[in-house]
């Protein structure tokens, strides 16, 4: 009786629990807490995640040729008696085997659940750090917008040519309510995303969805550029990170088309919208701007988990053939036993992934920010591997050659390819256990009694892990007291080097010799355009030669673009300035007979630099010698290459250098092309690629992007539709500080300094009472914010002793690249520590013991399961330790993420605030005259009686 | 509590013995579930902990109890300020609702119902003085929760964002203690509650042959629910606190950035003034400019070739007057 009561009670209770669970799942969570709680319930309730059940069933099938359903795997975990009964009755007829199987399955499932739970913990911890630096959804604690604003406020006018107002107009609009214009497209996208969720209600799996979100997080167009979509899933454990979901891409494309056509606000430059009403219950945000569209978790709770069963071949077969029985027979699912990360993700290049986001392309995440560290230009630590992207500047042996470029990283005489421990010197190449890993790198050197000490000793290996961030500093302005030109670098001296914000482009050119970088005449802001066009030209420029375009009273020159059948040199050509100030630029029908007209747009920027140069100095200043040619051409190509970089062209150039992918920086691009231009006189630079090949590759890349960028289709089109940057340069030709001349510019600190600098320079050059008796050197390079100087006779040879306008340093630090796999590495290290292995054990050996056990081939499947069982027991405590360490690992990741910039940033803040205080103090203590000068067309001060 | 004891006396030893055995079993299972959740580590339970979820908060009762000196006084407090009991079924809802609201408040209110855009709590913050993120005021709900908890019951603390973690952990501890405590006397509690509702006994015990079946059913169901809550609540809060902690770090950086932005604007504006002044430099340095020699406006010549000598040229107002 008691038994029956108990049974009835349990049954009813079970029923009610199940219904409670169903009710839980049925009500979709609408808040963040509810989502976290639901996640916890799914992990905690007596369920087996379908993917794990499938994995276990497949493993048993492969090993024992016994078939269990996913439900039966669940029974093995939660109702052993019933499982053993079924197993014995239907499968083996041997209860003892079934009992063993049940135990193994239970341990296997619990272990895998633990691993996946840990991954989620890590994801939540790391994801919440990432929210703050994400451009799109990071609204709880986002600072990119403010950061971008600061950069813009400080931006010097010279750089305006290089930035296409990305920051200026960026804003965020949201659409919480359905809009008929795009509702259908958003519903289509939602359907495509929901289709990625598999499993029955309450037991859904979102591996595919998580993968798709990770893939399209930075926009579908970035992914689509990889080629036509055919669900090109590379398979393997990490296959989801590289797979493509064609339906999602199509729907995102529909959304983008509808949004950009239907919502006027999207057509405003660089606007971001977040239409989310259709996705609230999915925790998904959709963003659209005028360049791309993408999807993102609101809060990343579900990471992309390593794949346990690889059915990518089956999926591809289904996509092409659609015959399920044939595909399943031909391409059965393959188990991913773990621990085999053959091809870990690489650091993204500067215009891929997160770096594609507008805010980041200008240096927030993916590029070195413009810094003031010109004063340390002569330190020997520069980019130790200039042609290969090696952001960490890791240089293990400290020989000045980054590991990415160094054939022998540890300098032990054995080249890396043949070195059994490439990062720790071991010239004897000792490898006691013959496993291919040198003893000094091998923590499990079975025949060595001092394995741990050898691993421990590696911690003191030279070089350490991460190179100096100074290595990324590439500006070479010498501060006051620096040594001009060549010569040995002086020691760094805080007192001598000083600091200051310097206007003008001053990134070290990878050229063979010092050059004059700023021969741009009276405009202290150098090349480029920083002013707004204030007056419409009296005569519009047309594609034909015109004689009626003449400089106005405020300018020394005017420019006339014209289309010619042939131009001197075969390409675009800037003619010498005529006596009336007119400078003609001849534009051929295409580039070098290649038929390319798209390239005309960046080349017009190039020619405008020559116009600026020619406007104020004789053309001979840039011709006649290799140095002069390289100086002039490098500047012009630098402007052109920066434009190509900003427009995403350079990222489309794929080169390998010594086996590593080479990111073509604007500097490398400019050095290569200027070498090509000046090849008749010599070689400007030791460039890593053949210049003519590079030039052709650039032309082809520009052609590939001509539709996206709406580039010119003919010479006449190029003249009639000048790029904004070209227009800005034309607008900057007139004088700035002449009283009759109106000058208008965007109110930024940099532009104000441009204006003040130009006024000072212009005043001293044109208005000073007694020329030649000034305390300052009055040639073009005389003033403290002038750009670099060198041995060129056109440049100053004596830097000013002190700066008149020394501003606080703009030492905004580098925010490191987006490297989510760092978490995996940190976890590895933590695992190593927990498992008692030396901290510098190679990561592959530090992976979870489970993975190693699984990956190791065993003679007998039962042995494998037994090994698994032991592994679970062995790992129980370490695994709990890992779980406890999760927040610490997250914090460690965050610390790694932020520590590099927090210190310098606080220094920068301090300096800026200190300088601001000084500046305000100076202003406060300035005795202004009783009468100030009057403005243009206002009444002159009355004469004193 | 009185009513529970009274009710227990009415139940015969014979009928309660098996219930007690099962109750002990359930209590042990509940405790087992509790120690299996390692994080966050919580303190042990006290008698006061169970009150928070048993009765609605009554400040008058709390004040009265604070002054009570003996059991009689405490009984008096109960009679003077009777407290409304909270049904067990509400406990879970209240606890999770409160945490939910705290988290929502922390991440900010939705802008126009759009969860992609939130207004950060505390607005933009101040950039002067010594205001730190820790002093960013916490939402009022946190204070309300804290006032029910023993550590903060008797003082008027001003709660900041940094107090969120200790308050929520204490709230969790109290919640778990309430659940565990209920487990130890679950059958008696169910009996009492069901009797009070008179749902199970329309015609007395004799008329309800399935009474014990229903009792067992409810007992088993609640045991499972409590075990589930004990498994869910702590790791969920652990994740929530982890998320809040990291977001808070980002916010501090964001606040600094905002202040930096404002300082930059001030500097920019100061430099704008400087640029305005610099515009005068050509004229200051021009020997013929009235800025240096105002008499140029009255030299008797037609400096601007406008047909009038400067003395007749009203105020030498034209631009060329100043530069020629």
Contacts between the chains, C-beta under 8 A, distances in Angstrom:
chain1	res1	chain2	res2	distance
A	2	B	18	7.7
A	5	B	212	6.5
A	5	B	213	6.1
A	5	B	216	6.0
A	6	B	216	7.0
A	8	B	213	5.9
A	8	B	216	7.6
A	8	B	217	7.8
A	9	B	213	6.5
A	9	B	216	3.5
A	9	B	217	5.1
A	9	B	219	7.5
A	9	B	220	5.1
A	10	B	220	6.2
A	12	B	213	8.0
A	12	B	217	4.5
A	12	B	220	7.7
A	12	B	221	7.8
A	13	B	217	5.9
A	13	B	220	3.7
A	13	B	221	4.8
A	13	B	224	6.1
A	16	B	217	7.5
A	16	B	221	5.1
A	17	B	221	7.0
A	17	B	224	5.3
A	17	B	225	8.0
A	20	B	225	7.5
A	31	B	100	5.5
A	31	B	103	7.4
A	31	B	104	5.7
A	32	B	103	5.8
A	32	B	104	7.0
A	32	B	107	6.4
A	33	B	96	7.3
A	33	B	99	5.8
A	33	B	100	4.0
A	33	B	103	4.5
A	33	B	104	7.1
A	33	B	236	7.9
A	33	B	240	6.4
A	34	B	100	6.5
A	36	B	236	5.8
A	36	B	239	5.3
A	36	B	240	5.9
A	36	B	243	7.6
A	37	B	96	6.6
A	37	B	232	6.7
A	37	B	236	4.9
A	39	B	239	7.8
A	40	B	232	5.2
A	40	B	235	5.5
A	40	B	236	4.4
A	40	B	239	7.0
A	41	B	228	7.9
A	41	B	232	5.8
A	44	B	228	7.5
A	44	B	231	4.7
A	44	B	232	5.6
A	44	B	235	7.3
A	45	B	228	7.2
A	121	B	239	6.9
A	121	B	242	7.5
A	124	B	239	5.5
A	124	B	242	6.1
A	124	B	243	5.6
A	125	B	242	5.4
A	125	B	243	7.6
A	125	B	246	6.2
A	128	B	242	7.4
A	128	B	243	4.6
A	128	B	246	3.9
A	128	B	247	5.1
A	128	B	250	7.6
A	129	B	246	5.1
A	129	B	249	7.4
A	129	B	250	6.5
A	131	B	247	6.6
A	131	B	250	6.7
A	132	B	247	7.3
A	132	B	250	3.0
A	132	B	251	7.5
A	132	B	253	6.7
A	132	B	254	6.4
A	133	B	250	7.7
A	137	B	116	5.7
A	139	B	108	7.3
A	139	B	116	6.6
A	139	B	117	5.3
A	139	B	118	4.9
A	139	B	120	7.9
A	140	B	107	4.7
A	140	B	108	6.0
A	140	B	118	5.8
A	140	B	120	6.6
A	140	B	247	5.4
A	140	B	250	7.7
A	140	B	251	7.4
A	141	B	120	7.2
A	141	B	247	5.2
A	141	B	248	7.7
A	141	B	250	3.8
A	141	B	251	4.2
A	141	B	253	7.8
A	141	B	254	5.0
A	142	B	250	7.9
A	142	B	254	6.6
A	143	B	250	7.4
A	143	B	253	6.0
A	143	B	254	3.9
A	143	B	257	4.2
A	143	B	258	7.5
A	146	B	254	6.9
A	146	B	257	4.4
A	146	B	258	5.2
A	146	B	260	7.5
A	146	B	261	4.8
A	147	B	257	5.5
A	149	B	261	5.3
A	149	B	264	8.0
A	150	B	257	7.0
A	150	B	260	5.6
A	150	B	261	5.2
A	150	B	264	5.2
A	153	B	261	7.2
A	153	B	264	4.3
A	153	B	265	6.3
A	153	B	268	5.4
A	154	B	264	6.2
A	172	B	117	7.0
A	174	B	111	6.7
A	174	B	112	6.9
A	174	B	114	4.4
A	174	B	116	5.9
A	174	B	117	4.9
A	175	B	114	7.5
A	176	B	112	5.0
A	176	B	113	4.5
A	176	B	114	3.8
A	177	B	113	7.8
A	274	B	114	6.6
A	274	B	116	3.9
A	274	B	117	6.6
A	276	B	114	5.7
A	276	B	115	6.4
A	276	B	116	4.9
A	277	B	114	7.8
A	280	B	115	6.3
A	285	B	116	4.7
A	298	B	115	5.9
A	298	B	116	6.5
A	299	B	243	7.2
A	737	B	278	7.3
A	737	B	279	6.4
A	737	B	281	6.9
A	737	B	282	5.8
A	738	B	282	6.6
A	739	B	279	7.7
A	739	B	282	6.0
A	739	B	283	6.0
A	739	B	319	6.5
A	739	B	322	6.8
A	739	B	323	6.0
A	740	B	319	5.7
A	740	B	323	7.1
A	747	B	268	6.4
A	747	B	272	5.8
A	748	B	268	6.4
A	749	B	264	7.0
A	749	B	267	6.0
A	749	B	268	4.8
A	749	B	271	5.5
A	752	B	268	6.8
A	752	B	271	3.9
A	752	B	272	5.6
A	752	B	274	6.8
A	752	B	275	4.4
A	753	B	271	6.7
A	755	B	275	4.6
A	755	B	278	6.6
A	755	B	279	7.7
A	756	B	271	7.4
A	756	B	274	5.9
A	756	B	275	5.3
A	756	B	278	4.3
A	759	B	275	7.8
A	759	B	278	4.1
A	759	B	279	6.3
A	759	B	281	4.8
A	759	B	282	6.9
A	760	B	278	6.9
A	760	B	281	6.4
A	762	B	281	8.0
A	762	B	282	6.5
A	763	B	281	4.2
A	763	B	282	5.0
A	763	B	284	7.6
A	763	B	285	4.8
A	764	B	285	7.5
A	766	B	282	7.1
A	767	B	281	7.6
A	767	B	282	4.9
A	767	B	283	8.0
A	767	B	285	4.0
A	767	B	286	4.9
A	768	B	285	5.8
A	769	B	285	6.8
A	769	B	287	5.2
A	880	B	38	6.8
A	883	B	38	7.6
A	883	B	39	7.6
A	884	B	38	6.5
A	884	B	39	6.2
A	886	B	242	7.7
A	887	B	242	5.3
A	887	B	245	7.7
A	890	B	242	6.9
A	890	B	246	6.7
A	891	B	246	7.9
A	894	B	246	6.3
A	894	B	249	6.7
A	898	B	249	8.0
A	898	B	253	7.2
A	902	B	253	7.7
A	905	B	256	7.8
A	909	B	256	6.9
A	909	B	260	5.7
A	909	B	263	8.0
A	912	B	260	7.3
A	912	B	263	6.4
A	912	B	264	7.3
A	912	B	267	7.2
A	913	B	263	5.9
A	915	B	267	7.6
A	916	B	263	6.0
A	916	B	266	6.5
A	916	B	267	4.9
A	916	B	270	7.6
A	919	B	267	6.7
A	919	B	270	5.8
A	919	B	271	7.9
A	920	B	266	7.9
A	920	B	270	6.2
A	923	B	270	6.1
A	923	B	273	7.2
A	923	B	274	7.6
A	932	B	277	7.9
A	932	B	280	7.0
A	933	B	280	4.1
A	933	B	283	5.3
A	933	B	284	7.2
A	933	B	291	5.0
A	934	B	322	7.8
A	936	B	319	5.6
A	937	B	317	7.4
A	937	B	318	7.6
A	937	B	319	6.0
A	938	B	317	7.5
A	939	B	315	5.1
A	939	B	317	5.3
A	940	B	290	5.3
A	940	B	294	7.8
A	940	B	297	5.8
A	940	B	315	5.8
A	940	B	316	5.0
A	940	B	317	6.2
A	940	B	321	6.4
A	940	B	322	6.2
A	941	B	290	6.7
A	941	B	291	7.9
A	941	B	294	6.2
A	942	B	294	7.7
A	942	B	315	7.3
A	943	B	290	7.6
A	943	B	294	4.3
A	943	B	295	5.9
A	943	B	297	5.5
A	943	B	298	5.3
A	944	B	294	6.0
